[in-house]
Amino acid sequence: MNVRITGTGSALPGKILTNAELERLVDTSDEWITTRTGIKERRIAVEGEYTSTFAAEAARRAMAMAGAHPEEIDLIIIGTVTPDFPFPSTACIVQDLLGATNATAFDLSAACSGFLYGVSIAEKFLRSGAARKVLVIGSEVLSRIVDWQDRNTCVLFGDGAGAVVLEASEGDHSLLSTHTFSNGSFWNLLYQPGSGSRNPATESRTIDERLIYLKMEGNDVFKHAVRAMEEAALKALDANGLTPSNISLMIPHQANRRIIDATTKRLGLGPDKLFTNLHRYGNTSSASIPIALDEANRQGVIKPDSKLLMVAFGGGFTYASALVNW
Ligand code: UT7
């Protein structure tokens, strides 16, 4: 049984936060953010908007494109590090919002690789016949765990969601492979110390020591990201007997323009083979690839029968790739 992407969708907050506005919050500049990251603005959730809000809207749009009814969905996987609550899962909340009464629903914690990890799990359910229609969503409200006093991180992240409907299919327009990788020896280079069992909430630690906020050793993460994304991309190509010249379009995780450029350079892929929207949304973690995928799809950038490569890297470390014959 093959696996086909039959619908894509995305949803973003309406509120835009520009680099110029960030200059008034922390000691930074539009010039620094633009040259070091490529980001110009990001979307920020407002009161009453949660991870489930964007996840459900992105899913509705993907289901509308696929012509899928909520009751037909067998499985909902949400990659997120900013769930509505530690439990229940945001996927269960989204199941309720969608009326997807026949679905099994769970969240998946693989940071920025969460969407591609989800696609990889969905692929196994679909190929085995355990499911026929699956929703995979990446959704984040990172603005609620970012330290707005830390210029090293607060300029990088944004909120939003992207989703796909994956279906069992017999045609050739299918997922060719998925690969997932983890390297836990670097877990403490990118993490949120104060939200789990290791540092239970106390006023002094959680708030005063700012443990509730995301921490990142940006420079170290940068170097690992470039190497890992190259490795994940090459694994996908090798597994399918392809070379970079066979790739029509690459959608990488949108963390930093310099990471993306270094990765494509190592792979020998030209800028014409790249889709990015990082300048408008910043790093939306698990949502970045499905948002970009939905935009590329709706803009007609992905041609039928073209080879689409998606590559992710994130906290854990986790990294992953997926290759699609569109
Ligand atoms: O989503 C998956 C994982 N995340 C990533 O892939 C992100 C990986 N890391 C990065 O994208 C980059 O490392 C950053 C954008 C975070 C930082 O860029 P960098 O070129 O690695 O800069 P750096 O950390 O080496 O810092 C350079 C300087 C420092 O000043 P000193 O020590 O040289 O005086 C920082 O204090 O830039 C300073 N700096 C800033 N200056 C103005 C850091 N943040 C800012 C800022 N505005 N916002």
Residues whose N, C-alpha, C, O or C-beta is under 5 A from the ligand:
A	BS01	UT7	D27 T28 S29 W32 R36 T37 C112 R151 N152 V155 G218 N219 V221 F222 A225 A255 N256 N283 F313 G314
